[in-house]
């Protein structure tokens, strides 16, 4: 009977140690910490984000402005030259770049006024 009691105590102690390990994994403090971290990450993330079409590359933006200022071309001609360089964008995108950099039709008219006079 004493041997059985000793074995029972040993197995009960082993079970208790195993239970402590299991309980230690799920103690309240780590669970609360995980929850706080999850909430912090959730609220730090901007849910709205950017809407609409992503912006085009800034390198392309600078190239369009440089072509427009240097040559005085219109949107269609600039679009064609960019297509030759391997950039596929529309003439409306070229126009929006130029409007953003305040290079509008008035700039193009000033640049091409001599050509228009000769043509007329």
N, CA, C and O of each residue as an XYZ file, in Angstrom:
480
protein
N       0.812     -1.188      0.000
C       0.000      0.000      0.000
C       0.864      1.265      0.000
O       0.519      2.263     -0.633
N       1.974      1.211      0.707
C       2.871      2.356      0.762
C       3.500      2.605     -0.596
O       3.721      3.753     -0.984
N       3.788      1.526     -1.323
C       4.379      1.660     -2.651
C       3.368      2.313     -3.591
O       3.720      3.172     -4.400
N       2.127      1.899     -3.474
C       1.070      2.476     -4.310
C       0.869      3.954     -3.986
O       0.652      4.762     -4.890
N       0.939      4.306     -2.730
C       0.793      5.703     -2.327
C       1.950      6.536     -2.868
O       1.749      7.665     -3.314
N       3.167      5.977     -2.828
C       4.327      6.701     -3.362
C       4.197      6.921     -4.868
O       4.497      8.003     -5.373
N       3.744      5.878     -5.583
C       3.557      6.012     -7.027
C       2.471      7.037     -7.340
O       2.588      7.816     -8.286
N       1.417      7.026     -6.534
C       0.326      7.986     -6.742
C       0.808      9.408     -6.493
O       0.447     10.325     -7.231
N       1.620      9.598     -5.460
C       2.171     10.928     -5.188
C       3.080     11.380     -6.325
O       3.032     12.537     -6.743
N       3.905     10.470     -6.820
C       4.837     10.814     -7.896
C       4.075     11.190     -9.158
O       4.396     12.182     -9.813
N       3.066     10.396     -9.496
C       2.306     10.711    -10.712
C       1.483     11.980    -10.520
O       1.319     12.756    -11.461
N       0.969     12.201     -9.322
C       0.211     13.427     -9.059
C       1.127     14.642     -9.157
O       0.726     15.685     -9.673
N       2.346     14.508     -8.666
C       3.300     15.612     -8.773
C       3.668     15.895    -10.217
O       3.805     17.049    -10.624
N       3.828     14.819    -10.991
C       4.152     14.980    -12.407
C       2.984     15.645    -13.143
O       3.195     16.537    -13.965
N       1.787     15.225    -12.857
C       0.595     15.826    -13.480
C       0.486     17.293    -13.078
O       0.146     18.138    -13.906
N       0.769     17.599    -11.827
C       0.693     18.984    -11.363
C       1.713     19.856    -12.095
O       1.404     20.983    -12.482
N       2.940     19.330    -12.288
C       3.955     20.098    -13.017
C       3.531     20.331    -14.466
O       3.720     21.420    -15.008
N       2.960     19.305    -15.086
C       2.488     19.459    -16.463
C       1.346     20.473    -16.535
O       1.283     21.270    -17.471
N       0.467     20.445    -15.574
C      -0.648     21.400    -15.550
C      -0.131     22.826    -15.366
O      -0.665     23.766    -15.954
N       0.911     22.983    -14.547
C       1.477     24.318    -14.366
C       2.032     24.853    -15.680
O       1.881     26.034    -15.994
N       2.683     23.966    -16.453
C       3.203     24.397    -17.754
C       2.064     24.829    -18.676
O       2.164     25.848    -19.359
N       0.997     24.059    -18.692
C      -0.145     24.398    -19.544
C      -0.788     25.690    -19.066
O      -1.121     26.554    -19.877
N      -0.961     25.828    -17.790
C      -1.589     27.027    -17.239
C      -0.682     28.237    -17.451
O      -1.173     29.339    -17.696
N       0.621     28.049    -17.362
C       1.551     29.146    -17.555
C       1.421     29.730    -18.966
O       1.566     30.939    -19.144
N       1.154     28.905    -19.950
C       0.992     29.393    -21.315
C      -0.201     30.333    -21.398
O      -0.160     31.335    -22.111
N      -1.243     30.016    -20.679
C      -2.473     30.793    -20.788
C      -2.767     31.611    -19.543
O      -3.931     31.794    -19.188
N      -1.747     32.101    -18.882
C      -1.992     32.994    -17.760
C      -2.586     34.291    -18.292
O      -2.362     34.627    -19.455
N      -3.317     35.012    -17.498
C      -4.027     36.198    -17.995
C      -3.123     37.299    -18.542
O      -3.472     37.930    -19.539
N      -1.987     37.542    -17.925
C      -1.163     38.676    -18.351
C      -0.689     38.566    -19.803
O      -0.822     39.541    -20.542
N      -0.142     37.426    -20.250
C       0.245     37.358    -21.667
C      -0.938     37.505    -22.620
O      -0.813     38.111    -23.684
N      -2.074     36.955    -22.240
C      -3.257     37.072    -23.103
C      -3.665     38.534    -23.208
O      -3.971     39.012    -24.300
N      -3.674     39.248    -22.091
C      -4.016     40.671    -22.130
C      -2.990     41.457    -22.938
O      -3.339     42.385    -23.668
N      -1.721     41.079    -22.800
C      -0.675     41.753    -23.562
C      -0.876     41.531    -25.057
O      -0.752     42.473    -25.840
N      -1.184     40.308    -25.463
C      -1.435     40.021    -26.878
C      -2.622     40.833    -27.385
O      -2.609     41.359    -28.498
N      -3.637     40.919    -26.548
C      -4.834     41.663    -26.947
C      -4.525     43.152    -27.106
O      -4.966     43.779    -28.070
N      -3.767     43.719    -26.162
C      -3.384     45.131    -26.273
C      -2.563     45.382    -27.531
O      -2.779     46.375    -28.227
N      -1.623     44.490    -27.825
C      -0.803     44.628    -29.032
C      -1.659     44.559    -30.291
O      -1.452     45.319    -31.237
N      -2.618     43.643    -30.292
C      -3.489     43.506    -31.450
C      -4.301     44.786    -31.656
O      -4.431     45.266    -32.782
N      -4.838     45.330    -30.582
C      -5.611     46.566    -30.699
C      -4.733     47.732    -31.133
O      -5.158     48.566    -31.934
N      -3.519     47.796    -30.615
C      -2.608     48.871    -31.001
C      -2.306     48.801    -32.493
O      -2.335     49.819    -33.184
N      -2.017     47.602    -32.989
C      -1.738     47.450    -34.416
C      -2.970     47.745    -35.258
O      -2.864     48.314    -36.344
N      -4.124     47.363    -34.763
C      -5.350     47.592    -35.524
C      -5.633     49.082    -35.659
O      -5.996     49.535    -36.745
N      -5.480     49.848    -34.601
C      -5.791     51.270    -34.660
C      -4.668     52.074    -35.292
O      -4.895     53.194    -35.751
N      -3.460     51.523    -35.323
C      -2.361     52.233    -35.972
C      -2.482     52.150    -37.486
O      -1.948     52.998    -38.201
N      -3.175     51.143    -37.972
C      -3.326     50.952    -39.413
C      -4.408     51.886    -39.926
O      -5.509     51.940    -39.379
N      -4.085     52.618    -40.981
C      -5.058     53.528    -41.573
C      -6.035     52.715    -42.408
O      -5.662     52.163    -43.443
N      -7.279     52.640    -41.964
C      -8.256     51.810    -42.653
C      -8.665     52.397    -43.989
O      -8.919     51.664    -44.945
N      -8.728     53.710    -44.056
C      -9.193     54.317    -45.302
C      -8.189     54.126    -46.413
O      -8.550     53.787    -47.539
N      -6.929     54.344    -46.095
C      -5.910     54.194    -47.120
C      -6.097     55.193    -48.239
O      -6.827     56.174    -48.099
N      -5.452     54.943    -49.319
C      -5.589     55.808    -50.483
C      -6.657     55.235    -51.374
O      -6.697     54.033    -51.640
N      -7.514     56.106    -51.826
C      -8.569     55.660    -52.719
C      -8.215     56.025    -54.136
O      -7.431     56.942    -54.383
N      -8.799     55.304    -55.061
C      -8.605     55.622    -56.459
C      -7.356     54.989    -57.035
O      -6.736     54.108    -56.440
N      -7.021     55.460    -58.184
C      -5.881     54.911    -58.918
C      -4.576     55.366    -58.264
O      -4.467     56.522    -57.856
N      -3.596     54.486    -58.159
C      -2.325     54.901    -57.568
C      -1.622     55.940    -58.427
O      -1.751     55.946    -59.652
N      -0.884     56.810    -57.771
C      -0.168     57.853    -58.500
C       0.891     57.234    -59.391
O       1.416     56.154    -59.118
N       1.190     57.953    -60.470
C       2.246     57.486    -61.359
C       3.598     57.871    -60.766
O       3.685     58.668    -59.832
N       4.611     57.304    -61.314
C       5.961     57.457    -60.785
C       6.428     58.910    -60.860
O       6.133     59.613    -61.826
N       7.160     59.357    -59.833
C       7.660     60.737    -59.814
C       8.696     60.974    -60.904
O       8.826     62.089    -61.410
N       9.426     59.936    -61.260
C      10.411     60.073    -62.338
C       9.690     60.409    -63.636
O      10.135     61.264    -64.401
N       8.579     59.733    -63.877
C       7.784     59.999    -65.071
C       7.193     61.406    -65.021
O       7.128     62.096    -66.038
N       6.769     61.819    -63.848
C       6.231     63.169    -63.667
C       7.280     64.211    -64.055
O       6.989     65.142    -64.806
N       8.492     64.052    -63.543
C       9.561     65.007    -63.864
C       9.927     64.979    -65.342
O      10.236     66.015    -65.931
N       9.891     63.799    -65.936
C      10.213     63.674    -67.352
C       9.181     64.396    -68.214
O       9.544     65.066    -69.181
N       7.910     64.267    -67.875
C       6.849     64.952    -68.630
C       7.033     66.459    -68.535
O       6.934     67.164    -69.539
N       7.298     66.951    -67.340
C       7.473     68.395    -67.153
C       8.696     68.877    -67.923
O       8.659     69.939    -68.545
N       9.773     68.110    -67.886
C      10.983     68.501    -68.620
C      10.738     68.530    -70.126
O      11.193     69.447    -70.810
N      10.028     67.540    -70.641
C       9.717     67.525    -72.069
C       8.825     68.700    -72.446
O       9.028     69.328    -73.486
N       7.842     68.998    -71.610
C       6.912     70.081    -71.925
C       7.605     71.437    -71.876
O       7.378     72.283    -72.741
N       8.443     71.646    -70.877
C       9.125     72.942    -70.774
C      10.184     73.104    -71.857
O      10.372     74.195    -72.394
N      10.860     72.031    -72.168
C      11.948     72.117    -73.130
C      11.484     72.221    -74.569
O      12.136     72.881    -75.379
N      10.378     71.588    -74.903
C       9.975     71.512    -76.295
C       8.697     72.276    -76.611
O       8.453     72.622    -77.766
N       7.886     72.539    -75.608
C       6.634     73.240    -75.860
C       5.614     72.388    -76.603
O       4.735     72.919    -77.282
N       5.724     71.086    -76.478
C       4.789     70.204    -77.152
C       3.463     70.182    -76.416
O       3.384     70.540    -75.240
N       2.437     69.766    -77.108
C       1.131     69.555    -76.488
C       1.079     68.186    -75.822
O       2.060     67.442    -75.803
N      -0.091     67.877    -75.277
C      -0.243     66.615    -74.552
C      -0.052     65.407    -75.463
O       0.604     64.438    -75.081
N      -0.621     65.460    -76.663
C      -0.543     64.320    -77.571
C       0.870     64.033    -78.042
O       1.293     62.878    -78.078
N       1.596     65.069    -78.400
C       2.975     64.900    -78.864
C       3.861     64.386    -77.727
O       4.706     63.513    -77.930
N       3.656     64.938    -76.530
C       4.431     64.481    -75.374
C       4.118     63.018    -75.087
O       5.013     62.235    -74.768
N       2.841     62.655    -75.201
C       2.453     61.254    -74.993
C       3.153     60.345    -76.004
O       3.643     59.275    -75.642
N       3.200     60.768    -77.265
C       3.858     59.974    -78.295
C       5.340     59.801    -78.042
O       5.887     58.715    -78.236
N       5.991     60.867    -77.610
C       7.423     60.766    -77.320
C       7.680     59.848    -76.128
O       8.654     59.095    -76.117
N       6.803     59.913    -75.126
C       6.957     59.023    -73.977
C       6.730     57.574    -74.381
O       7.377     56.670    -73.851
N       5.815     57.349    -75.314
C       5.581     55.997    -75.813
C       6.833     55.474    -76.517
O       7.177     54.298    -76.394
N       7.512     56.355    -77.256
C       8.771     55.955    -77.897
C       9.844     55.610    -76.867
O      10.715     54.778    -77.121
N       9.773     56.262    -75.696
C      10.737     55.985    -74.630
C      10.346     54.777    -73.784
O      11.106     54.353    -72.914
N       9.157     54.222    -74.040
C       8.735     53.028    -73.313
C       7.747     53.285    -72.197
O       7.413     52.357    -71.460
N       7.264     54.510    -72.041
C       6.273     54.834    -71.020
C       4.906     54.904    -71.681
O       4.716     55.652    -72.641
N       3.960     54.137    -71.178
C       2.631     54.127    -71.780
C       1.659     54.850    -70.850
O       1.158     54.266    -69.889
N       1.400     56.115    -71.140
C       0.420     56.893    -70.387
C      -0.439     57.644    -71.390
O      -0.065     57.797    -72.553
N      -1.586     58.110    -70.934
C      -2.498     58.797    -71.851
C      -2.175     60.285    -71.913
O      -1.446     60.819    -71.077
N      -2.736     60.940    -72.927
C      -2.524     62.383    -73.043
C      -3.223     63.123    -71.908
O      -2.808     64.221    -71.537
N      -4.282     62.530    -71.354
C      -4.948     63.154    -70.203
C      -4.045     63.121    -68.975
O      -4.038     64.064    -68.184
N      -3.289     62.048    -68.812
C      -2.338     61.975    -67.700
C      -1.247     63.011    -67.877
O      -0.830     63.652    -66.912
N      -0.783     63.178    -69.107
C       0.217     64.216    -69.390
C      -0.361     65.575    -69.025
O       0.314     66.397    -68.406
N      -1.622     65.812    -69.414
C      -2.271     67.081    -69.087
C      -2.399     67.304    -67.595
O      -2.227     68.423    -67.112
N      -2.702     66.232    -66.855
C      -2.819     66.400    -65.397
C      -1.461     66.692    -64.770
O      -1.376     67.464    -63.816
N      -0.387     66.078    -65.299
C       0.960     66.418    -64.825
C       1.249     67.894    -65.063
O       1.754     68.591    -64.183
N       0.930     68.350    -66.239
C       1.243     69.735    -66.590
C       0.395     70.708    -65.774
O       0.887     71.757    -65.357
N      -0.860     70.374    -65.544
C      -1.700     71.240    -64.695
C      -1.176     71.264    -63.268
O      -1.188     72.306    -62.613
N      -0.721     70.124    -62.792
C      -0.196     70.052    -61.434
C       1.034     70.929    -61.280
O       1.279     71.480    -60.207
N       1.800     71.059    -62.341
C       3.007     71.895    -62.310
C       2.758     73.256    -62.954
O       3.702     73.951    -63.330
N       1.519     73.627    -63.079
C       1.060     74.919    -63.633
C       1.647     75.211    -65.009
O       1.954     76.358    -65.334
N       1.796     74.182    -65.796
C       2.174     74.366    -67.194
C       0.909     74.052    -67.979
O       0.622     72.895    -68.285
N       0.179     75.071    -68.291
C      -1.109     74.860    -68.937
C      -1.018     75.241    -70.406
O       0.069     75.384    -70.964
N      -2.164     75.399    -71.006
C      -2.241     75.740    -72.416
C      -1.606     77.099    -72.681
O      -1.043     77.322    -73.752
N      -1.694     78.012    -71.710
C      -1.118     79.345    -71.911
C       0.391     79.253    -72.148
O       0.933     79.985    -72.977
N       1.064     78.366    -71.432
C       2.504     78.173    -71.632
C       2.765     77.653    -73.046
O       3.676     78.116    -73.732
N       1.965     76.699    -73.462
C       2.146     76.117    -74.788
C       1.894     77.163    -75.868
O       2.593     77.200    -76.880
N       0.886     78.017    -75.647
C       0.591     79.059    -76.630
C       1.729     80.068    -76.715
O       2.080     80.519    -77.805
N       2.310     80.424    -75.565
C       3.436     81.359    -75.579
C       4.623     80.767    -76.323
O       5.285     81.449    -77.106
N       4.884     79.487    -76.067
C       6.021     78.829    -76.710
C       5.827     78.709    -78.217
O       6.796     78.775    -78.974
N       4.594     78.534    -78.654
C       4.331     78.270    -80.065
C       3.712     79.456    -80.793
O       3.178     79.287    -81.889
N       3.770     80.642    -80.216
C       3.149     81.801    -80.861
C       3.847     82.143    -82.174
O       3.193     82.547    -83.136
N       5.152     81.985    -82.220
C       5.879     82.269    -83.459
C       5.490     81.282    -84.553
O       5.329     81.662    -85.713
N       5.344     80.049    -84.190
C       4.974     79.022    -85.164
C       3.581     79.306    -85.705
O       3.325     79.129    -86.896
N       2.681     79.747    -84.832
C       1.314     80.035    -85.265
C       1.292     81.225    -86.213
O       0.549     81.215    -87.195
N       2.090     82.247    -85.937
C       2.113     83.418    -86.812
C       2.655     83.057    -88.189
O       2.144     83.528    -89.206
N       3.676     82.235    -88.221
C       4.248     81.823    -89.494
C       3.246     80.973    -90.257
O       3.139     81.078    -91.479
N       2.519     80.138    -89.546
C       1.562     79.235    -90.180
C       0.390     80.006    -90.772
O      -0.120     79.630    -91.827
N      -0.039     81.061    -90.124
C      -1.182     81.835    -90.614
C      -0.737     82.654    -91.772
O      -1.536     83.391    -92.351
